[in-house]
Amino acid sequence: MMQKFTSIKNWASEDRPREKLLQKGPESLSNAELLAILINTGTANKSAIDIAKDILEKSHQNLLELGRLSLTDIKHIKGIGEKKAVTLMASLELGKRRQLASALERPKILSSTDSFNLLSPYLLDKTVEEFYVIFMNAGNYLITIEPISNGGITATVVDARIIFKKALEYAGVTQLIVAHNHPSGNLIPSETDKRLTEKIKEGGKLLDIRLLDHLIIASNSFYSFSDNGLL
């Protein structure tokens, strides 16, 4: 028997997302309930929470996948018009910028995990390959993070000269960590990845700039050239 639809406004107050947030704080809400607050209103046959669940289903219950959805993807979900889609995209972008702001507090980078935590906000939700560099001083403190190139689904062209040109623009850069994503989800480095890593490593020796690691980032995980003995 089909369950009768009941609008959120007819729910008990402690079950309504807004009231629940006010009473218990945002941490008490599920992902669907948080999205429902942003969606604000449902349709004649679906509550805002039902629509939120549809969005999460489309993104495989994964917030990283949700961040990859385009405006068009979100608008194709029944009950989401342009205004609601824009609101959702804006909130996702604010979340990403909050991560980036945290990443730029000049931390000390001591492991591949530290590097991944810094770079994942830049690379995890991208649908094409992009290449980034962490520029560091001799004490392993972050100086800046810079994009170098972006390309297609399977590759991006990287000019090592651009990396070192940027390195020389910042005072105190003596170390680099480079990274790129694999939208396919495959973490295994290609022969091109290996050749590029060697090229950057050798080029850095001429300028006394050391390449510490090359990360491949995909599917909320990473492959470290350094950890795997390839540097």
C-alpha positions as CSV (number, residue, x, y, z in Angstrom):
1,M,0.0,0.0,0.0
2,M,1.4,3.4,-1.0
3,Q,2.3,5.6,2.0
4,K,0.2,8.8,2.1
5,F,2.2,11.9,1.4
6,T,2.5,14.4,4.3
7,S,3.9,17.9,4.0
8,I,6.8,18.8,6.3
9,K,4.7,21.6,7.8
10,N,2.3,18.9,9.2
11,W,5.1,17.0,10.9
12,A,5.8,17.1,14.6
13,S,7.9,20.2,15.3
14,E,10.8,18.2,16.6
15,D,11.0,16.3,13.2
16,R,11.0,19.4,11.0
17,P,14.6,20.2,9.8
18,R,14.6,23.9,10.7
19,E,13.1,23.3,14.2
20,K,15.4,20.4,14.8
21,L,18.4,22.5,13.9
22,L,17.3,25.3,16.2
23,Q,16.7,22.9,19.1
24,K,19.6,20.5,18.7
25,G,22.1,22.2,16.4
26,P,23.2,21.5,12.8
27,E,25.2,18.4,13.8
28,S,22.0,16.6,14.6
29,L,20.6,16.8,11.1
30,S,21.2,14.2,8.4
31,N,22.6,15.2,5.0
32,A,19.0,15.0,3.5
33,E,17.7,17.3,6.3
34,L,20.4,19.8,5.7
35,L,19.7,19.8,2.0
36,A,16.0,20.1,2.6
37,I,16.6,23.4,4.5
38,L,18.3,24.8,1.4
39,I,15.6,23.4,-1.0
40,N,13.0,25.1,1.3
41,T,9.8,23.8,-0.3
42,G,8.6,20.6,-1.9
43,T,6.1,19.8,-4.6
44,A,2.5,18.6,-4.5
45,N,3.7,15.0,-4.1
46,K,7.1,15.3,-2.5
47,S,8.5,17.0,0.6
48,A,11.8,18.9,0.5
49,I,13.4,16.0,2.3
50,D,12.1,13.6,-0.4
51,I,13.7,15.8,-3.1
52,A,16.9,16.0,-1.0
53,K,17.0,12.2,-0.9
54,D,16.7,12.1,-4.7
55,I,19.7,14.5,-5.0
56,L,21.7,12.3,-2.7
57,E,20.7,9.2,-4.6
58,K,21.9,10.8,-7.8
59,S,25.2,11.5,-6.2
60,H,25.4,7.9,-4.7
61,Q,25.0,9.2,-1.1
62,N,28.5,10.8,-1.5
63,L,29.0,14.5,-0.8
64,L,32.1,14.5,-2.9
65,E,30.0,13.2,-5.9
66,L,27.4,15.9,-5.0
67,G,30.0,18.5,-5.5
68,R,30.7,17.2,-9.0
69,L,27.1,17.7,-10.1
70,S,26.6,20.6,-12.5
71,L,23.8,23.2,-12.4
72,T,22.1,21.3,-15.3
73,D,22.4,18.0,-13.4
74,I,20.7,19.4,-10.3
75,K,18.0,21.1,-12.4
76,H,17.1,17.8,-14.0
77,I,16.0,16.5,-10.6
78,K,12.2,16.7,-10.3
79,G,11.2,19.5,-7.9
80,I,14.4,21.5,-8.4
81,G,14.0,24.6,-10.5
82,E,16.7,27.1,-11.4
83,K,16.4,29.1,-8.1
84,K,16.8,26.1,-5.9
85,A,19.6,24.7,-8.1
86,V,21.5,28.0,-7.8
87,T,21.0,28.0,-4.0
88,L,22.5,24.5,-3.8
89,M,25.4,25.3,-6.1
90,A,26.2,28.4,-4.0
91,S,26.2,26.5,-0.7
92,L,28.5,23.8,-2.2
93,E,30.9,26.5,-3.5
94,L,30.9,28.1,0.0
95,G,31.8,24.7,1.5
96,K,34.6,24.3,-0.9
97,R,36.0,27.8,-0.3
98,R,35.9,27.2,3.5
99,Q,38.1,24.1,2.9
100,L,40.4,26.1,0.8
101,A,40.6,28.9,3.4
102,S,41.6,26.3,6.0
103,A,44.2,24.8,3.6
104,L,45.9,28.2,3.2
105,E,46.8,28.8,6.8
106,R,50.4,28.0,6.0
107,P,50.6,24.6,7.7
108,K,53.8,22.5,7.9
109,I,53.7,19.6,5.5
110,L,55.3,16.4,6.8
111,S,53.6,13.6,5.0
112,S,51.8,12.6,1.8
113,T,48.5,12.7,3.9
114,D,49.2,16.3,4.8
115,S,49.6,17.0,1.1
116,F,46.4,15.2,0.2
117,N,44.5,17.1,2.8
118,L,45.7,20.4,1.3
119,L,45.0,19.4,-2.3
120,S,41.8,17.4,-2.1
121,P,39.5,20.5,-2.1
122,Y,41.1,21.6,-5.4
123,L,41.1,18.2,-7.2
124,L,38.5,15.7,-5.9
125,D,35.4,17.0,-7.6
126,K,36.9,17.8,-11.0
127,T,35.7,16.0,-14.1
128,V,38.9,16.8,-16.1
129,E,42.5,16.4,-15.2
130,E,44.1,19.4,-13.5
131,F,47.7,19.8,-12.2
132,Y,48.6,21.7,-9.0
133,V,51.8,22.5,-7.2
134,I,52.5,23.1,-3.5
135,F,55.4,25.6,-3.1
136,M,57.2,25.3,0.2
137,N,60.1,26.7,2.1
138,A,63.1,24.9,3.6
139,G,61.1,24.3,6.8
140,N,58.4,22.4,5.0
141,Y,55.9,25.3,5.5
142,L,53.4,26.1,2.8
143,I,54.1,29.2,0.8
144,T,51.3,28.9,-1.8
145,I,49.3,26.4,-3.9
146,E,49.1,27.2,-7.6
147,P,47.2,25.6,-10.6
148,I,49.5,24.8,-13.5
149,S,47.3,23.3,-16.2
150,N,44.0,21.6,-16.9
151,G,43.0,19.4,-19.8
152,G,40.8,16.5,-20.8
153,I,39.3,13.5,-19.1
154,T,42.4,11.4,-19.5
155,A,45.3,13.9,-19.6
156,T,46.6,17.4,-19.1
157,V,49.7,19.0,-20.6
158,V,52.2,20.2,-18.1
159,D,55.2,22.4,-18.9
160,A,57.8,22.0,-16.2
161,R,59.2,25.5,-17.1
162,I,56.0,27.1,-15.9
163,I,56.4,25.3,-12.5
164,F,59.9,26.7,-12.0
165,K,59.0,30.1,-13.3
166,K,56.3,30.3,-10.6
167,A,58.7,28.9,-8.0
168,L,61.1,31.8,-8.7
169,E,58.3,34.3,-8.3
170,Y,57.9,33.5,-4.6
171,A,60.7,34.3,-2.1
172,G,61.9,31.3,-0.1
173,V,60.7,28.4,-2.3
174,T,63.1,25.5,-2.0
175,Q,60.7,22.5,-2.2
176,L,57.8,21.4,-4.3
177,I,55.0,18.8,-4.2
178,V,53.1,18.3,-7.4
179,A,49.7,16.7,-7.9
180,H,47.1,15.9,-10.4
181,N,43.8,14.1,-10.4
182,H,42.5,11.1,-12.4
183,P,38.8,11.6,-13.1
184,S,38.6,7.9,-14.1
185,G,39.2,7.0,-10.4
186,N,42.4,5.0,-11.4
187,L,45.2,5.7,-9.0
188,I,48.0,3.9,-10.9
189,P,50.5,6.3,-12.4
190,S,51.0,6.2,-16.2
191,E,54.3,6.1,-18.0
192,T,53.7,9.8,-18.9
193,D,53.2,10.6,-15.1
194,K,56.5,8.9,-14.3
195,R,58.4,10.7,-17.1
196,L,57.0,14.0,-16.0
197,T,57.9,13.4,-12.4
198,E,61.5,12.6,-13.4
199,K,61.7,15.7,-15.6
200,I,60.5,18.0,-12.7
201,K,62.9,16.3,-10.3
202,E,65.9,16.8,-12.6
203,G,64.9,20.3,-13.5
204,G,64.6,21.2,-9.8
205,K,68.2,20.1,-9.2
206,L,69.5,22.8,-11.4
207,L,67.7,25.5,-9.3
208,D,68.2,23.9,-5.9
209,I,64.5,23.3,-5.7
210,R,63.7,19.8,-4.5
211,L,60.7,17.7,-5.6
212,L,59.4,16.0,-2.5
213,D,56.4,14.1,-3.9
214,H,53.9,13.7,-6.8
215,L,50.4,12.8,-5.8
216,I,47.7,11.3,-8.0
217,I,44.3,12.0,-6.5
218,A,41.1,10.1,-7.3
219,S,38.0,8.7,-5.6
220,N,38.8,10.3,-2.2
221,S,42.2,8.6,-2.1
222,F,45.7,9.2,-3.4
223,Y,48.9,7.6,-4.7
224,S,52.2,9.0,-3.5
225,F,55.3,8.6,-5.7
226,S,57.5,9.2,-2.6
227,D,55.7,6.6,-0.4
228,N,56.0,4.1,-3.2
229,G,59.8,4.7,-3.7
230,L,59.5,6.4,-7.1
231,L,61.4,9.6,-6.0
